[in-house]
Each structure stands twice: as structure tokens, then as C-alpha cells.
Amino acid sequence: MTKSFNLDIIDENKSNLPLADEECPKCGCPKAYYWTVQTRAGDEPETRFYKCKKCGHVWREYS
């Protein structure tokens, strides 16, 4: 049996990531790029990651 997986490449310049109205907990900037990843079991919601547009701080939010 062959296993397959998906590999998502996130561009470091972030031009292809959507922006959210989410405040950075580090610098207070009101905008952050975001992406989602299935980090837990398939029957649980995805984890949303944010990266501050200004300072680059990364944090996550569990749904």
C-alpha cells in the first residue's frame, strides 16, 4: 500500500496569503496573514496560524 501526502509551500514574501483583521499580541498591529493546518485528528477543526504583517510574530488559534 502506498501512502500519499500533501505538502503546502508557504511563500516567505506572503504575497499569496490572505490578510485578516487580527491584532498581533506582540506589537498591536491590526493586520495579520493567516493559513490553516490540520494539526489534530481529522474529526477536529483546523488550527489557524497568524503572522503579523508588521513584526512577523507568529501565533496560532485553535478553533
C-alpha positions, 0 to 999 in steps of 0.5 A: 500500500502506498501512502500519499501526502500533501505538502503546502509551500508557504511563500516567505514574501506572503504575497499569496496569503490572505490578510485578516483583521487580527491584532498581533499580541506582540506589537498591536498591529491590526493586520495579520496573514493567516493559513490553516493546518490540520494539526489534530485528528481529522474529526477536529477543526483546523488550527489557524496560524497568524503572522503579523504583517508588521513584526512577523510574530507568529501565533496560532488559534485553535478553533 
